[in-house]
Amino acid sequence: MSGRDEWHALAAYTPARIALGRVGNGLPVARVLEFQLAHARARDAVHAAFEARRVADELGSADTLLLNTLARDRESYLLNPDAGRRLDAPSQATLQRGRYDAALVIADGLSATAIHRHGAQLARLILAGHPELKWAPVTIVRGGRVAIGDEIAQVLGAELCVVLIGERPGLTASDSIGIYVTFAPRSGGTTDAERNCISNVRPGGLELEDAAHRLSWLLTEARRLRLTGVALKEDASDLRGIADTAKLSQ
């Protein structure tokens, strides 16, 4: 038996790998090749070298710092997760303490590809969406994991930390960004339950503009309630209001 099965029409509504068809007991050659290509793209995204200077140039901000973690190469980053959660000594010395409302951290994470494609654009949307905040210098981190934002924000003296990081690639998308928001971050002391996360940020997933609107709500409520994480529940009606207002202003 070959060709499509009776529910192949559902494939028009999702990028998920469904309704692939059959040839005998196997998949059609085209579907096998698509799988191999998706797998190769995911591996490439994980191992891609991070071009931090390129991201900084695209961001176009004069107040940008390039930092490194204790993960000296990609192998150590993948095999020793803790190395990506601490800055190296030269990077620590670069940071100067101040009084800031928020710090924006951009890290390669598990997909430098995602940050190369969308990181600078998403960062610009976030900064432009909250001009009333006193932002710390934007930091772009090689070999960073989510918790690296805690150390950076604490050293800089920022009340809130926003981390943009490349998410682990899947076989549907290799260029998704995750956004993590933490109020009063503490290096080595913040738990995952104290963060809010916006995931699958990419064209074809959660659009960049929609993610920025969702983050805007989180930042506003985090400052009002002075907390983030499981205690900060998103209100769907409020989020719709943010998106509708933005559309009307365009």
C-alpha positions as CSV (number, residue, x, y, z in Angstrom):
1,M,0.0,0.0,0.0
2,S,1.3,3.4,-0.9
3,G,0.3,7.0,-0.8
4,R,-1.7,8.9,1.9
5,D,-3.8,7.6,4.6
6,E,-7.3,8.7,5.4
7,W,-6.3,11.5,7.8
8,H,-3.5,13.1,5.7
9,A,-5.6,16.3,5.5
10,L,-4.7,17.1,9.1
11,A,-1.1,17.7,8.0
12,A,-2.2,21.0,6.5
13,Y,-2.8,22.3,10.1
14,T,0.4,21.3,11.8
15,P,4.1,21.0,11.1
16,A,4.2,17.9,13.3
17,R,5.3,14.7,11.6
18,I,1.9,13.0,11.0
19,A,0.2,11.3,8.1
20,L,3.5,10.4,6.4
21,G,2.1,7.6,4.3
22,R,3.4,4.1,3.7
23,V,5.2,2.0,1.1
24,G,4.7,-1.6,2.1
25,N,5.8,-1.8,5.7
26,G,8.0,1.4,5.5
27,L,7.8,5.1,4.8
28,P,8.0,6.7,1.4
29,V,11.5,7.7,0.4
30,A,10.7,11.4,0.5
31,R,9.5,11.2,4.1
32,V,12.7,9.3,5.1
33,L,14.8,12.0,3.4
34,E,12.8,14.8,5.1
35,F,13.5,13.1,8.5
36,Q,17.2,12.8,7.8
37,L,17.3,16.5,6.8
38,A,15.4,17.6,9.9
39,H,17.8,15.5,12.1
40,A,20.8,17.0,10.4
41,R,19.5,20.6,11.0
42,A,18.9,19.9,14.6
43,R,22.4,18.5,15.1
44,D,23.9,21.5,13.2
45,A,22.0,23.9,15.4
46,V,23.3,22.3,18.6
47,H,26.9,22.3,17.4
48,A,27.0,25.6,15.5
49,A,29.5,28.2,16.6
50,F,27.9,31.2,18.2
51,E,28.7,34.5,16.4
52,A,28.2,36.9,19.3
53,R,29.7,39.9,17.6
54,R,27.3,39.4,14.6
55,V,24.3,39.4,17.0
56,A,25.6,42.6,18.7
57,D,26.1,44.3,15.3
58,E,22.5,43.4,14.3
59,L,21.2,44.6,17.6
60,G,22.8,48.0,16.9
61,S,23.1,49.1,20.5
62,A,26.3,50.8,21.6
63,D,25.7,49.6,25.2
64,T,26.4,45.9,24.6
65,L,28.8,43.5,26.4
66,L,30.1,40.2,25.0
67,L,30.7,37.7,27.8
68,N,31.9,34.1,28.1
69,T,31.0,31.3,30.6
70,L,33.3,28.7,32.0
71,A,32.4,26.4,29.1
72,R,35.5,27.0,27.0
73,D,34.2,25.0,24.0
74,R,31.0,23.3,22.7
75,E,32.0,19.9,24.1
76,S,32.5,21.2,27.6
77,Y,29.2,23.1,27.3
78,L,27.3,19.9,26.4
79,L,29.0,17.6,28.9
80,N,29.2,20.0,31.8
81,P,25.9,22.0,32.2
82,D,27.2,23.8,35.3
83,A,30.0,25.4,33.2
84,G,27.3,27.3,31.2
85,R,25.8,28.8,34.4
86,R,28.8,30.8,35.6
87,L,30.9,33.5,33.9
88,D,34.6,33.3,33.5
89,A,36.8,35.7,35.5
90,P,37.4,38.2,32.7
91,S,33.7,38.5,32.0
92,Q,32.9,38.9,35.7
93,A,35.4,41.8,35.8
94,T,33.7,43.5,32.8
95,L,30.4,43.9,34.7
96,Q,29.9,47.1,36.7
97,R,27.2,47.3,39.4
98,G,24.5,49.9,39.0
99,R,20.8,50.3,39.7
100,Y,18.6,48.9,36.9
101,D,15.0,47.9,36.5
102,A,15.9,45.0,34.1
103,A,18.7,43.2,32.4
104,L,18.4,41.6,29.0
105,V,20.7,38.6,28.4
106,I,21.1,36.9,25.1
107,A,22.7,33.4,25.1
108,D,23.2,30.8,22.5
109,G,21.9,27.9,24.6
110,L,21.3,24.7,22.6
111,S,20.7,26.5,19.3
112,A,22.9,29.3,18.2
113,T,20.9,29.1,14.9
114,A,17.9,30.4,16.7
115,I,19.7,33.4,18.1
116,H,21.4,34.2,14.8
117,R,18.1,34.2,13.0
118,H,15.8,36.0,15.5
119,G,17.7,37.1,18.6
120,A,18.5,40.7,17.6
121,Q,15.1,41.4,16.2
122,L,13.4,40.0,19.3
123,A,15.7,42.0,21.6
124,R,14.8,45.2,19.8
125,L,11.1,44.5,20.2
126,I,11.5,43.9,23.9
127,L,13.6,47.0,24.5
128,A,11.3,49.2,22.4
129,G,8.3,47.8,24.2
130,H,9.4,49.1,27.6
131,P,11.3,52.4,27.1
132,E,10.2,53.4,30.6
133,L,12.5,50.8,32.2
134,K,16.1,51.5,33.0
135,W,17.8,48.7,31.2
136,A,21.2,47.5,32.1
137,P,23.7,47.1,29.2
138,V,22.6,44.2,27.0
139,T,24.8,41.1,27.5
140,I,25.5,38.5,24.8
141,V,26.9,35.3,26.3
142,R,28.8,32.5,24.6
143,G,28.1,29.1,26.1
144,G,25.3,30.3,28.3
145,R,22.5,28.4,30.0
146,V,19.3,30.0,31.5
147,A,20.8,30.5,35.0
148,I,23.7,32.6,33.6
149,G,21.2,35.5,33.7
150,D,21.0,35.2,37.5
151,E,24.6,36.0,38.0
152,I,24.6,38.8,35.4
153,A,21.6,40.5,36.8
154,Q,22.7,40.2,40.4
155,V,26.1,41.7,39.6
156,L,24.6,44.5,37.5
157,G,22.1,45.3,40.2
158,A,19.0,44.6,38.1
159,E,15.6,43.9,39.7
160,L,14.4,41.8,36.7
161,C,16.3,39.5,34.4
162,V,15.1,38.6,30.9
163,V,17.0,35.8,29.1
164,L,16.7,35.0,25.4
165,I,18.2,31.6,24.7
166,G,18.3,29.1,21.9
167,E,16.0,26.1,22.7
168,R,16.9,22.5,22.2
169,P,16.1,21.8,18.6
170,G,13.5,19.3,17.6
171,L,12.7,17.5,14.3
172,T,10.1,20.2,13.4
173,A,12.1,23.3,14.3
174,S,15.8,24.0,15.0
175,D,15.4,27.8,15.5
176,S,13.2,28.3,18.5
177,I,14.0,30.9,21.2
178,G,12.9,30.6,24.8
179,I,12.4,33.7,27.0
180,Y,12.9,33.4,30.7
181,V,11.8,36.1,33.2
182,T,13.1,36.2,36.8
183,F,12.3,38.7,39.5
184,A,15.1,39.3,42.1
185,P,17.5,36.7,40.6
186,R,20.1,35.1,42.8
187,S,23.2,33.5,41.4
188,G,23.1,29.8,42.4
189,G,19.9,30.4,44.4
190,T,17.1,30.9,41.9
191,T,14.9,27.8,41.3
192,D,13.1,27.0,38.1
193,A,9.8,27.5,39.9
194,E,10.7,31.2,40.3
195,R,10.9,31.8,36.6
196,N,8.3,32.4,33.8
197,C,9.0,30.9,30.4
198,I,7.7,31.8,26.9
199,S,8.8,29.1,24.5
200,N,8.8,28.2,20.8
201,V,9.4,31.8,19.8
202,R,10.0,31.7,16.0
203,P,8.2,32.3,12.7
204,G,5.9,29.4,12.4
205,G,5.6,29.0,16.2
206,L,4.9,31.9,18.6
207,E,5.5,35.0,16.4
208,L,8.2,37.4,17.7
209,E,5.7,40.3,18.1
210,D,3.2,38.1,20.0
211,A,6.0,36.9,22.3
212,A,7.1,40.5,23.0
213,H,3.5,41.3,23.9
214,R,3.3,38.3,26.2
215,L,6.6,39.3,27.8
216,S,5.3,42.9,28.2
217,W,2.4,41.6,30.4
218,L,4.8,39.5,32.5
219,L,7.2,42.3,33.1
220,T,4.4,44.7,34.1
221,E,2.8,42.2,36.5
222,A,6.2,41.0,37.9
223,R,7.1,44.6,38.9
224,R,3.6,45.1,40.4
225,L,3.5,41.9,42.4
226,R,7.3,41.7,42.9
227,L,7.5,38.1,41.9
228,T,7.7,35.7,39.0
229,G,7.3,31.9,38.6
230,V,4.5,29.7,39.6
231,A,2.9,32.5,41.6
232,L,2.5,34.7,38.5
233,K,-0.3,33.3,36.4
234,E,-0.9,34.6,33.0
235,D,-4.3,36.0,32.4
236,A,-5.5,35.1,28.9
237,S,-7.9,38.0,28.6
238,D,-5.2,40.5,29.6
239,L,-2.9,39.0,27.0
240,R,-5.5,39.3,24.3
241,G,-6.0,42.9,25.3
242,I,-2.3,43.6,24.8
243,A,-2.3,42.0,21.4
244,D,-5.4,43.8,20.3
245,T,-4.1,47.1,21.4
246,A,-0.9,46.6,19.5
247,K,-2.7,45.7,16.3
248,L,-4.9,48.8,16.5
249,S,-1.9,51.0,16.9
250,Q,-0.2,49.7,13.8
